[in-house]
Amino acid sequence: MKAPQEAPPAAPPAARRGRGWRFLAGLLVVVIILVVGARLTWSWLNPFGEETVDRSQPVLLESIHNLSRFEAATGNFQVVVDLEKDAAFLPDAIKGSRTLFVGAGGVDAYVDFGGIAGSALTVSPDRTEVTVRLPRAQLEKPNIDNKRSYVYAQQRGLFDRVEDLLSSSPADQRELYVLAEKKIAEAAQASDLRNRADQNTKIMLEGLLKGLGFEKVTVKFADET
């Protein structure tokens, strides 16, 4: 009769914990591989995926204009346009809209040197003094910054929403940009921007002409006596 065999000794707790951590690590690696593989497969087979292709034509240079103006100052403006459209006999929930639009842009002030006549520059006989007469600064058209301009909030009635869904060219933001541009232009006209441009131009010419050797430089504007 054979003697009963002894059972193998149980693995120590440290070895069991080591095998457990290796099993969890391996399981985690498998899960990560499956998730990444599933995402790659879905992105490859996704019927709703979009691919952007830029088929724009090369830029065509239409014309070049020589500039004879000094950009003397720039003003940065921001306006909140609150545009509301109401129907005469329907509540706003049915027909109507209200949009809050933040418009931001800059306005350049410049002095046009191209219109200066030869008599605008007077030099003394000993060439130590010079007098320059300049036109006043003018304002460029506002330049709306698309990156800083956006619709902050918008409410639309039921008919307006349905109309946008059925229309082949839903309402765009052109009207908001035009209105923001108009308000910024008015604000620039009422600001001190042109006066600042006049002073900057005067300082620039005084420094330039003194650097050419004139001891006394007088800069006046056309409307000054």
Kinemage of the C-alpha trace (Angstrom):
@kinemage 1
@onewidth
@group {chain A} dominant
@subgroup {mainchain}
@vectorlist {calphas} color= white
{ca met a 1} P 0.000 0.000 0.000
{ca lys a 2} L 1.445 3.354 -1.110
{ca ala a 3} L 1.887 6.141 1.315
{ca pro a 4} L -0.335 9.168 0.620
{ca gln a 5} L 1.448 11.954 -1.313
{ca glu a 6} L 1.844 15.249 0.392
{ca ala a 7} L 0.112 18.302 -1.201
{ca pro a 8} L 2.530 20.835 -2.729
{ca pro a 9} L 3.210 23.755 -0.453
{ca ala a 10} L 0.985 26.802 -1.012
{ca ala a 11} L 2.581 29.782 -2.743
{ca pro a 12} L 3.531 32.561 -0.370
{ca pro a 13} L 1.223 35.609 -0.255
{ca ala a 14} L 3.833 37.842 -1.937
{ca ala a 15} L 4.012 35.523 -4.966
{ca arg a 16} L 0.218 35.396 -5.240
{ca arg a 17} L 0.030 39.200 -5.136
{ca gly a 18} L 2.715 39.405 -7.833
{ca arg a 19} L 0.773 37.072 -10.135
{ca gly a 20} L -2.406 39.098 -9.456
{ca trp a 21} L -0.768 42.416 -10.444
{ca arg a 22} L 0.680 40.843 -13.608
{ca phe a 23} L -2.760 39.526 -14.523
{ca leu a 24} L -4.377 42.958 -14.001
{ca ala a 25} L -1.627 44.675 -16.012
{ca gly a 26} L -2.051 42.226 -18.857
{ca leu a 27} L -5.835 42.656 -18.769
{ca leu a 28} L -5.442 46.455 -18.864
{ca val a 29} L -3.150 46.229 -21.900
{ca val a 30} L -5.662 44.026 -23.699
{ca val a 31} L -8.517 46.453 -22.931
{ca ile a 32} L -6.481 49.418 -24.232
{ca ile a 33} L -5.626 47.547 -27.425
{ca leu a 34} L -9.278 46.631 -27.963
{ca val a 35} L -10.474 50.216 -27.377
{ca val a 36} L -7.857 51.728 -29.701
{ca gly a 37} L -8.550 49.104 -32.320
{ca ala a 38} L -12.287 49.717 -32.115
{ca arg a 39} L -11.816 53.485 -32.504
{ca leu a 40} L -9.530 53.042 -35.504
{ca thr a 41} L -11.929 50.572 -37.076
{ca trp a 42} L -14.911 52.857 -36.542
{ca ser a 43} L -13.078 55.881 -37.942
{ca trp a 44} L -12.218 53.803 -41.014
{ca leu a 45} L -15.711 52.335 -41.485
{ca asn a 46} L -17.729 55.299 -40.197
{ca pro a 47} L -20.265 56.101 -42.954
{ca phe a 48} L -20.907 59.538 -41.440
{ca gly a 49} L -17.274 60.614 -41.351
{ca glu a 50} L -16.275 63.698 -43.306
{ca glu a 51} L -13.107 64.511 -45.160
{ca thr a 52} L -12.204 68.108 -45.908
{ca val a 53} L -10.576 68.769 -49.280
{ca asp a 54} L -9.439 72.283 -50.204
{ca arg a 55} L -9.859 72.746 -53.972
{ca ser a 56} L -9.548 76.522 -53.945
{ca gln a 57} L -8.030 78.153 -56.996
{ca pro a 58} L -4.725 80.078 -56.780
{ca val a 59} L -5.012 83.666 -55.586
{ca leu a 60} L -5.236 86.104 -58.490
{ca leu a 61} L -3.526 89.488 -58.138
{ca glu a 62} L -5.933 91.950 -59.729
{ca ser a 63} L -4.140 95.252 -59.193
{ca ile a 64} L -1.493 97.109 -57.208
{ca his a 65} L -1.947 100.670 -55.974
{ca asn a 66} L 0.816 102.957 -54.799
{ca leu a 67} L 0.081 104.377 -51.362
{ca ser a 68} L 1.064 107.884 -50.358
{ca arg a 69} L -0.459 107.968 -46.923
{ca phe a 70} L 0.862 107.766 -43.406
{ca glu a 71} L -1.028 105.422 -41.091
{ca ala a 72} L -0.847 107.531 -37.971
{ca ala a 73} L -3.130 105.824 -35.441
{ca thr a 74} L -5.414 102.835 -34.966
{ca gly a 75} L -8.453 102.566 -32.726
{ca asn a 76} L -9.837 99.254 -31.487
{ca phe a 77} L -13.583 99.166 -30.840
{ca gln a 78} L -16.169 96.693 -29.572
{ca val a 79} L -19.943 96.997 -29.751
{ca val a 80} L -22.838 94.790 -28.646
{ca val a 81} L -25.532 94.788 -31.341
{ca asp a 82} L -29.007 94.014 -30.016
{ca leu a 83} L -31.150 93.319 -33.097
{ca glu a 84} L -34.826 92.462 -32.629
{ca lys a 85} L -37.387 91.680 -35.333
{ca asp a 86} L -41.066 91.438 -34.416
{ca ala a 87} L -44.167 90.444 -36.351
{ca ala a 88} L -47.072 92.880 -36.245
{ca phe a 89} L -49.818 90.502 -35.070
{ca leu a 90} L -47.954 87.415 -33.828
{ca pro a 91} L -46.223 86.754 -30.503
{ca asp a 92} L -42.440 86.433 -30.442
{ca ala a 93} L -42.674 82.717 -29.690
{ca ile a 94} L -44.372 82.204 -33.068
{ca lys a 95} L -42.726 84.801 -35.297
{ca gly a 96} L -39.808 87.031 -34.443
{ca ser a 97} L -36.196 86.973 -33.409
{ca arg a 98} L -33.722 88.726 -31.160
{ca thr a 99} L -29.947 88.436 -31.527
{ca leu a 100} L -27.128 89.733 -29.371
{ca phe a 101} L -23.978 90.088 -31.442
{ca val a 102} L -20.543 91.168 -30.217
{ca gly a 103} L -18.736 93.042 -32.977
{ca ala a 104} L -15.058 93.945 -32.637
{ca gly a 105} L -12.801 95.700 -35.088
{ca gly a 106} L -10.264 98.403 -35.747
{ca val a 107} L -10.303 101.748 -37.525
{ca asp a 108} L -7.134 103.243 -39.012
{ca ala a 109} L -6.551 106.999 -39.155
{ca tyr a 110} L -4.230 108.246 -41.900
{ca val a 111} L -2.891 111.441 -43.427
{ca asp a 112} L -2.862 111.520 -47.230
{ca phe a 113} L 0.436 112.923 -48.515
{ca gly a 114} L -0.585 112.400 -52.136
{ca gly a 115} L -2.745 115.514 -52.217
{ca ile a 116} L -0.086 117.856 -50.853
{ca ala a 117} L 0.794 120.615 -53.355
{ca gly a 118} L 4.294 121.911 -53.904
{ca ser a 119} L 3.424 125.132 -52.110
{ca ala a 120} L 2.724 123.176 -48.923
{ca leu a 121} L 6.467 123.045 -48.227
{ca thr a 122} L 8.235 126.337 -47.516
{ca val a 123} L 11.976 126.484 -46.875
{ca ser a 124} L 13.838 129.552 -45.621
{ca pro a 125} L 16.623 131.019 -47.806
{ca asp a 126} L 19.337 129.786 -45.448
{ca arg a 127} L 17.705 126.322 -45.341
{ca thr a 128} L 17.527 126.283 -41.562
{ca glu a 129} L 13.757 126.599 -41.248
{ca val a 130} L 10.931 124.699 -42.955
{ca thr a 131} L 7.150 124.955 -42.785
{ca val a 132} L 4.864 122.097 -43.861
{ca arg a 133} L 1.106 122.303 -44.359
{ca leu a 134} L -0.801 119.027 -44.142
{ca pro a 135} L -4.385 117.907 -44.660
{ca arg a 136} L -6.235 116.655 -41.626
{ca ala a 137} L -6.306 112.952 -40.830
{ca gln a 138} L -9.036 110.788 -42.307
{ca leu a 139} L -10.572 107.518 -41.138
{ca glu a 140} L -10.482 104.229 -42.972
{ca lys a 141} L -13.490 101.944 -43.187
{ca pro a 142} L -13.795 99.777 -40.058
{ca asn a 143} L -12.102 96.411 -40.294
{ca ile a 144} L -14.264 93.840 -38.467
{ca asp a 145} L -12.229 91.114 -36.748
{ca asn a 146} L -13.999 87.816 -37.442
{ca lys a 147} L -12.084 86.021 -34.697
{ca arg a 148} L -13.344 88.434 -32.040
{ca ser a 149} L -16.895 88.866 -33.368
{ca tyr a 150} L -19.583 86.329 -32.503
{ca val a 151} L -23.256 85.784 -31.724
{ca tyr a 152} L -23.620 85.927 -27.959
{ca ala a 153} L -27.280 84.877 -27.719
{ca gln a 154} L -30.179 84.326 -30.086
{ca gln a 155} L -33.918 83.735 -29.710
{ca arg a 156} L -36.121 82.786 -32.662
{ca gly a 157} L -39.798 82.075 -33.073
{ca leu a 158} L -41.189 78.792 -34.332
{ca phe a 159} L -41.787 80.073 -37.879
{ca asp a 160} L -38.241 81.405 -38.101
{ca arg a 161} L -36.765 78.069 -37.064
{ca val a 162} L -38.873 76.163 -39.602
{ca glu a 163} L -38.005 78.694 -42.306
{ca asp a 164} L -34.283 78.210 -41.674
{ca leu a 165} L -34.674 74.437 -41.841
{ca leu a 166} L -36.534 74.540 -45.156
{ca ser a 167} L -34.513 77.306 -46.779
{ca ser a 168} L -31.603 76.445 -49.062
{ca ser a 169} L -29.795 79.550 -47.806
{ca pro a 170} L -30.662 80.106 -44.143
{ca ala a 171} L -30.281 83.568 -42.684
{ca asp a 172} L -26.647 84.524 -42.248
{ca gln a 173} L -24.975 87.079 -40.028
{ca arg a 174} L -24.300 89.632 -42.759
{ca glu a 175} L -26.814 92.110 -41.396
{ca leu a 176} L -25.221 91.926 -37.956
{ca tyr a 177} L -21.753 92.599 -39.348
{ca val a 178} L -23.017 95.555 -41.397
{ca leu a 179} L -24.747 97.058 -38.376
{ca ala a 180} L -21.682 96.538 -36.170
{ca glu a 181} L -19.486 98.164 -38.814
{ca lys a 182} L -21.806 101.172 -39.002
{ca lys a 183} L -21.826 101.654 -35.230
{ca ile a 184} L -18.040 101.315 -34.973
{ca ala a 185} L -17.583 103.882 -37.767
{ca glu a 186} L -19.828 106.324 -35.898
{ca ala a 187} L -17.921 105.740 -32.673
{ca ala a 188} L -14.606 106.348 -34.446
{ca gln a 189} L -15.911 109.625 -35.875
{ca ala a 190} L -16.924 110.783 -32.404
{ca ser a 191} L -13.663 109.698 -30.781
{ca asp a 192} L -10.302 111.460 -30.510
{ca leu a 193} L -8.767 109.152 -33.111
{ca arg a 194} L -8.302 111.730 -35.882
{ca asn a 195} L -6.780 114.265 -33.487
{ca arg a 196} L -4.365 111.625 -32.234
{ca ala a 197} L -3.395 110.839 -35.844
{ca asp a 198} L -2.784 114.543 -36.539
{ca gln a 199} L -0.456 114.833 -33.560
{ca asn a 200} L 1.416 111.606 -34.394
{ca thr a 201} L 1.959 112.809 -37.968
{ca lys a 202} L 3.215 116.163 -36.734
{ca ile a 203} L 5.696 114.527 -34.359
{ca met a 204} L 6.897 112.159 -37.095
{ca leu a 205} L 7.551 114.967 -39.602
{ca glu a 206} L 9.280 117.173 -37.040
{ca gly a 207} L 11.685 114.369 -36.174
{ca leu a 208} L 12.256 113.488 -39.829
{ca leu a 209} L 12.970 117.047 -41.000
{ca lys a 210} L 15.214 117.861 -38.055
{ca gly a 211} L 17.152 114.747 -38.891
{ca leu a 212} L 17.692 116.219 -42.368
{ca gly a 213} L 19.381 119.281 -40.854
{ca phe a 214} L 16.577 121.807 -40.374
{ca glu a 215} L 16.874 123.654 -37.087
{ca lys a 216} L 13.278 124.856 -36.897
{ca val a 217} L 10.375 122.783 -38.193
{ca thr a 218} L 6.801 124.094 -38.247
{ca val a 219} L 3.991 121.700 -39.112
{ca lys a 220} L 0.553 123.221 -39.697
{ca phe a 221} L -2.671 121.801 -41.005
{ca ala a 222} L -4.555 123.205 -43.955
{ca asp a 223} L -7.332 124.671 -41.825
{ca glu a 224} L -4.935 126.472 -39.496
{ca thr a 225} L -3.996 130.122 -39.988
